[in-house]
Amino acid sequence: MSPSRNSRRLAVTAAAAALLTVAPLGVTAAHAQVTRVRQGSATDASRASWSGPAYTMNGSGGIVTATMTRAVDAIRGGTGAIDVVVVAGSGSGTPECDVITSLAGVNSCTTLTLTAANDGNNSQVNADIRNAEFVYFAGGDQCRYVAWKGTALEASVESVVAKGGGVGGGSAGHHVNSDVVYDACTASTTSATALANPYDRSLTFTTGMFRWPNYAGTINDSHFVTRDRMGRTIAFVARAVKDGLVAGGKAWGVGVEEGASLYVDRAGRATLSGPSAYVVLGDHQPEVAVSGQPLTYTGVKIWKLTNGQSYDFANRPTCGYYLRSVRAGVPDSSLYSGTPVTDCSSTPPPSGGSSYAEVEPNDSRTAANDISGLTYPATVTGDMKSTADRDYFSLTLGSGQTLTVNCAVPSAYDADLYLLSATGSTLTRSVNDGAGADESVTLTRTASGSATYHLDLEAYAGSGAADYACAITKS
């Protein structure tokens, strides 16, 4: 196994490397902020074109030779050699390049250690990156890496991908390569903290740094199973959707276990080498994602990959996932495994709607579950826990819009459906008699502007744990 980022060695054999300290303008070498160690050929490889891009997304800091070899071979098209740059934000030594230089098809490997944000504008750093065909971000602290957003380094790395090269990273270096970066600039969060309050100060994000082809809408996470990070990734995804950090109302968490690596080819297909990786999809608004309150997010889709399995980021699958939920900060058991939906023919892609499971207590208008952020048509589920149970849901309706609610009620109880104004006046109701009798209401808003309405489902007789299901449309 490659040495970790925290144990980067101080020495490099003289035969393998020449050490050059590069000082920014106006700074003496003794106080330089950038160190540069080049191993292999002192002359860059020369070629008219390259055959990437290719990416490696690693769950821990060390190089995974299986995926690195695939990336090197893909970029060089099976012939010639490439130059690699390893970018680090701290430490010393060259553990990544020590491994990379031993691989076939590698002409040189240069380790650049940058210790300040402005080092991203260092001329030697950017020359090395632009002349390379693969850039690997070492483990360490992703907050140091996002500080290079807007510097010349950002554009230099993008130029490597644009010419058909590649990019990768491990641990912190894995984080910085996603569309939305969990930057940990205030503190590192845990699953327990993130689920208890998805707006805790430890959940901070950077957007707009790198967006690689076929990899939009992603949030990477590392050391995934070992450090029990599924819960926090679900919180990351909820925040990305709720705060509009991603386009289209969907976010994909990509969690990679220690020692594992995803190789992503130029067509967007990711193949795993190593123990496990997970893709966590939030494709609807979280039910409760509010500062200071526990997260509720139901129906999160999770794909588990084991060694050799693939996930197509260019054509993202609509089956093969298992479902898990978080309610009031408490996640379902067995977050890391489940029975996947495998029959794509009987499980067509969603038609654009979303689902919501009631969160108690919601027994009054003031405690109503807010479903205004759902994508419609939507499905709302819950149950009548007692003969006195009342479930309230609030939503908005614009001028000229027609709201239709059809509730399928189980045979365990009789429930009635009311549509109320914001002040609690009954606007319309459905009170069909008998256990299991379905209820429906419809209303068209004719007034100008938009207004808040409340759905009120009340137990009339009986109770039970069986769910009702209300299909809600706006037209």
DRENTOR-684781 format. One record per residue (C-alpha): x, y negated, z negated; residue in one letter. Coordinates in steps of 0.02 Angstrom, whole numbers. Example, Ala and Ser with C-alpha at 12.3 -4.5 7.8 and 13.67 -1.06 7.14 Angstrom:
2
       X       Y       Z  type
     615     225    -390     A
     684      53    -357     S
***
This chain:
475
       X       Y       Z  type
       0       0       0     M
      64    -175      41     S
     117    -286    -106     P
     -21    -399    -172     S
     -21    -588    -148     R
      19    -608    -333     N
     178    -505    -316     S
     253    -587    -163     R
     437    -545    -169     R
     572    -675    -187     L
     699    -592     -74     A
     703    -553     111     V
     841    -447     181     T
     967    -546     282     A
     953    -426     427     A
     767    -453     440     A
     748    -640     415     A
     825    -812     419     A
     764    -938     291     L
     728   -1117     342     L
     654   -1248     226     T
     555   -1377     321     V
     535   -1547     239     A
     396   -1669     287     P
     456   -1837     352     L
     533   -1941     214     G
     554   -1794      94     V
     721   -1712      58     T
     741   -1525      84     A
     763   -1501    -102     A
     586   -1567    -130     H
     505   -1491      23     A
     323   -1438      14     Q
     332   -1312     156     V
     442   -1159     166     T
     465   -1061     326     R
     533    -884     342     V
     546    -807     516     R
     575    -622     541     Q
     608    -531     704     G
     654    -623     864     S
     706    -805     851     A
     628    -835    1023     T
     440    -840    1050     D
     357    -716    1166     A
     307    -791    1333     S
     155    -741    1433     R
      26    -825    1546     A
    -128    -753    1460     S
    -183    -643    1315     W
    -326    -519    1299     S
    -410    -563    1134     G
    -481    -632    1028     P
    -470    -502     891     A
    -495    -520     704     Y
    -454    -427     543     T
    -560    -460     388     M
    -479    -380     235     N
    -552    -351      63     G
    -385    -380     -25     S
    -228    -475      17     G
    -117    -342      95     G
    -106    -297     278     I
    -206    -144     331     V
     -97     -69     467     T
    -240      20     557     A
    -335    -139     596     T
    -180    -248     619     M
    -114    -125     747     T
    -280    -129     840     R
    -278    -319     842     A
     -99    -327     907     V
    -135    -201    1044     D
    -297    -288    1095     A
    -217    -460    1106     I
     -66    -404    1207     R
    -173    -293    1319     G
     -60    -144    1285     G
      96    -226    1356     T
     223    -352    1297     G
     235    -421    1121     A
     155    -557    1015     I
     210    -681     882     D
     120    -683     714     V
     110    -821     583     V
      61    -788     402     V
      -7    -942     312     V
      -2    -947     122     A
     -48   -1079      -5     G
      69   -1026    -144     S
     199    -901    -197     G
     359    -844    -113     S
     421    -691     -20     G
     355    -610     138     T
     254    -453      98     P
     135    -475     246     E
     273    -503     374     C
     374    -359     301     D
     232    -245     358     V
     188    -335     519     I
     364    -339     591     T
     370    -148     583     S
     222    -132     701     L
     244     -97     887     A
     211    -248     996     G
     263    -380     869     V
     399    -499     929     N
     412    -602     769     S
     322    -642     608     C
     339    -811     521     T
     282    -844     344     T
     230   -1024     309     L
     196   -1073     129     T
     104   -1239     114     L
      79   -1318     -57     T
     -15   -1479     -20     A
    -167   -1527      83     A
     -67   -1641     197     N
      49   -1496     240     D
     -84   -1453     367     G
     -15   -1597     470     N
     166   -1539     462     N
     236   -1537     639     S
     339   -1378     618     Q
     191   -1286     541     V
      78   -1331     687     N
     209   -1290     817     A
     232   -1117     742     D
      45   -1086     737     I
      12   -1146     915     R
     154   -1038     981     N
      86    -884     892     A
     -43    -760     953     E
    -109    -708     782     F
    -131    -807     621     V
    -155    -714     456     Y
    -212    -807     299     F
    -136    -725     146     A
    -226    -696     -18     G
    -221    -828    -152     G
    -338    -975    -176     D
    -464   -1017     -40     Q
    -488   -1191    -115     C
    -311   -1230     -56     R
    -357   -1168     117     Y
    -516   -1271     140     V
    -413   -1425      95     A
    -336   -1406     269     W
    -505   -1438     349     K
    -486   -1589     463     G
    -297   -1576     471     T
    -201   -1529     628     A
    -188   -1351     560     L
    -374   -1322     587     E
    -363   -1364     772     A
    -201   -1266     791     S
    -278   -1106     723     V
    -429   -1131     836     E
    -313   -1148     985     S
    -241    -975     950     V
    -413    -896     964     V
    -456   -1001    1116     A
    -305    -935    1214     K
    -352    -754    1177     G
    -255    -728    1016     G
    -326    -682     848     G
    -352    -726     665     V
    -364    -626     505     G
    -349    -637     319     G
    -362    -544     156     G
    -447    -591      -8     S
    -444    -783      -5     A
    -389    -770     176     G
    -545    -667     212     H
    -655    -800     131     H
    -588    -943     237     V
    -627    -853     400     N
    -817    -854     379     S
    -938    -986     442     D
    -986   -1036     264     V
    -840   -1025     143     V
    -866    -990     -41     Y
    -721   -1103     -91     D
    -717   -1077    -282     A
    -650   -1254    -301     C
    -725   -1280    -474     T
    -716   -1102    -542     A
    -730    -922    -485     S
    -906    -855    -511     T
    -968    -682    -559     T
   -1125    -590    -506     S
   -1202    -616    -678     A
   -1171    -803    -674     T
   -1231    -826    -495     A
   -1392    -729    -522     L
   -1430    -818    -686     A
   -1414    -986    -599     N
   -1375    -993    -411     P
   -1334   -1178    -433     Y
   -1204   -1152    -569     D
   -1053   -1267    -550     R
    -948   -1117    -498     S
   -1046   -1096    -335     L
    -972   -1219    -211     T
    -958   -1203     -24     F
    -865   -1276     124     T
    -941   -1278     298     T
    -879   -1332     468     G
    -701   -1268     458     M
    -695   -1111     567     F
    -836   -1035     668     R
    -772    -887     766     W
    -865    -819     918     P
   -1004    -697     870     N
    -973    -730     684     Y
   -1092    -875     649     A
   -1198    -879     493     G
   -1077    -775     390     T
   -1013    -791     211     I
    -866    -676     172     N
    -831    -597       3     D
    -687    -486     -53     S
    -637    -356    -186     H
    -819    -313    -164     F
    -862    -153    -258     V
    -714    -154    -377     T
    -764    -324    -445     R
    -953    -296    -428     D
    -985    -441    -311     R
   -1146    -387    -226     M
   -1250    -494    -343     G
   -1152    -652    -311     R
   -1154    -621    -123     T
   -1344    -611    -129     I
   -1340    -778    -221     A
   -1221    -850     -88     F
   -1341    -795      49     V
   -1490    -869     -45     A
   -1400   -1035     -63     R
   -1349   -1038     120     A
   -1529   -1012     174     V
   -1608   -1128      45     K
   -1484   -1270      71     D
   -1482   -1258     261     G
   -1298   -1214     270     L
   -1335   -1095     415     V
   -1437   -1114     574     A
   -1600   -1021     602     G
   -1638    -986     419     G
   -1532    -828     413     K
   -1366    -792     326     A
   -1257    -637     329     W
   -1143    -597     182     G
    -993    -491     232     V
    -920    -402      81     G
    -763    -296     105     V
    -694    -181     -28     E
    -513    -180     -86     E
    -401     -86      35     G
    -531     -95     173     A
    -526    -199     332     S
    -650    -243     469     L
    -575    -252     642     Y
    -685    -365     749     V
    -657    -353     936     D
    -684    -486    1069     R
    -862    -423    1099     A
    -908    -450     915     G
    -909    -268     862     R
    -837    -240     688     A
    -766     -69     643     T
    -715     -25     466     L
    -551      52     413     S
    -549     100     229     G
    -673     134      88     P
    -825      23     118     S
    -896    -141     179     A
   -1069    -218     168     Y
   -1170    -338     274     V
   -1303    -427     170     V
   -1440    -517     267     L
   -1557    -648     197     G
   -1682    -683     335     D
   -1810    -782     235     H
   -1815    -917     102     Q
   -1778    -858     -76     P
   -1933    -856    -184     E
   -1847    -946    -329     V
   -1681   -1034    -302     A
   -1680   -1184    -418     V
   -1544   -1262    -522     S
   -1546   -1195    -699     G
   -1663   -1050    -661     Q
   -1627    -866    -624     P
   -1631    -814    -442     L
   -1777    -719    -367     T
   -1744    -654    -192     Y
   -1839    -503    -130     T
   -1820    -395      24     G
   -1635    -427      55     V
   -1571    -313     194     K
   -1406    -222     163     I
   -1301    -121     286     W
   -1168     -10     209     K
   -1018      37     316     L
    -898     178     277     T
    -733     220     362     N
    -753     220     551     G
    -928     146     555     Q
    -971     -14     650     S
   -1083    -167     643     Y
   -1117    -270     799     D
   -1109    -456     757     F
   -1146    -505     937     A
   -1308    -403     941     N
   -1354    -395     758     R
   -1454    -239     719     P
   -1635    -240     662     T
   -1629     -72     574     C
   -1504      34     480     G
   -1519     -70     322     Y
   -1587     -28     150     Y
   -1685    -156      48     L
   -1642    -228    -122     R
   -1715    -370    -225     S
   -1671    -485    -369     V
   -1812    -540    -484     R
   -1785    -672    -617     A
   -1598    -643    -608     G
   -1611    -454    -628     V
   -1555    -354    -475     P
   -1624    -186    -424     D
   -1522     -35    -478     S
   -1405      49    -353     S
   -1360    -109    -259     L
   -1219     -19    -168     Y
   -1318     124     -92     S
   -1490     161     -25     G
   -1588     256     106     T
   -1573     157     267     P
   -1709     123     393     V
   -1641     217     544     T
   -1787     226     667     D
   -1771      65     766     C
   -1916     112     879     S
   -2038     116     734     S
   -1960     -34     648     T
   -1964    -175     776     P
   -1878    -340     741     P
   -1976    -458     631     P
   -2089    -576     726     S
   -2021    -727     636     G
   -2119    -712     473     G
   -2058    -679     298     S
   -2117    -596     139     S
   -2136    -647     -41     Y
   -2167    -548    -201     A
   -2254    -642    -341     E
   -2151    -698    -490     V
   -2238    -702    -658     E
   -2291    -806    -748     P
   -2394    -888    -611     N
   -2562    -893    -701     D
   -2600   -1079    -673     S
   -2579   -1213    -542     R
   -2435   -1291    -637     T
   -2345   -1123    -638     A
   -2388   -1078    -458     A
   -2259    -987    -351     N
   -2204   -1109    -215     D
   -2219   -1023     -46     I
   -2211   -1181      58     S
   -2035   -1137     118     G
   -2083    -969     193     L
   -2080    -936     380     T
   -2256    -905     442     Y
   -2341    -786     473     P
   -2296    -728     297     A
   -2346    -586     182     T
   -2370    -616      -5     V
   -2383    -469    -124     T
   -2424    -450    -309     G
   -2540    -358    -427     D
   -2676    -387    -556     M
   -2588    -332    -715     K
   -2742    -360    -824     S
   -2926    -401    -806     T
   -2881    -581    -850     A
   -2738    -597    -724     D
   -2736    -745    -604     R
   -2599    -770    -474     D
   -2570    -944    -402     Y
   -2468    -988    -247     F
   -2439   -1164    -180     S
   -2411   -1213       1     L
   -2430   -1361     117     T
   -2539   -1389     268     L
   -2519   -1524     399     G
   -2651   -1623     491     S
   -2742   -1514     617     G
   -2668   -1352     550     Q
   -2778   -1203     513     T
   -2736   -1091     366     L
   -2797    -911     368     T
   -2772    -790     223     V
   -2820    -606     232     N
   -2792    -506      72     C
   -2791    -316      69     A
   -2845    -267    -107     V
   -2806     -93    -176     P
   -2943      20    -242     S
   -2882       3    -423     A
   -2967    -165    -447     Y
   -3086    -298    -379     D
   -3003    -467    -348     A
   -3074    -631    -282     D
   -2984    -761    -177     L
   -2999    -950    -194     Y
   -2920   -1092     -96     L
   -2899   -1247    -205     L
   -2849   -1427    -175     S
   -2696   -1500    -259     A
   -2808   -1561    -401     T
   -2892   -1390    -424     G
   -3056   -1415    -332     S
   -3121   -1258    -245     T
   -3122   -1288     -57     L
   -3173   -1113      -2     T
   -3179    -940     -79     R
   -3202    -754     -42     S
   -3289    -648    -176     V
   -3332    -483     -93     N
   -3402    -358    -218     D
   -3319    -193    -264     G
   -3149    -120    -304     A
   -3038    -118    -151     G
   -3143    -246     -58     A
   -3031    -358      49     D
   -3044    -547      39     E
   -3017    -683     172     S
   -3023    -873     180     V
   -2989    -999     316     T
   -2975   -1189     316     L
   -2928   -1323     443     T
   -2854   -1484     377     R
   -2934   -1631     468     T
   -2861   -1772     364     A
   -2700   -1859     419     S
   -2532   -1811     347     G
   -2494   -1655     247     S
   -2556   -1598      78     A
   -2527   -1463     -53     T
   -2651   -1322     -75     Y
   -2661   -1177    -197     H
   -2710    -997    -168     L
   -2787    -919    -322     D
   -2812    -730    -329     L
   -2912    -679    -483     E
   -2950    -511    -561     A
   -3140    -487    -569     Y
   -3143    -306    -627     A
   -3010    -177    -660     G
   -2821    -195    -654     S
   -2666     -97    -606     G
   -2489     -96    -538     A
   -2542     -66    -357     A
   -2498    -215    -247     D
   -2618    -324    -151     Y
   -2548    -393      13     A
   -2603    -560      82     C
   -2562    -602     264     A
   -2549    -791     282     I
   -2546    -883     448     T
   -2540   -1065     500     K
   -2597   -1116     673     S
***
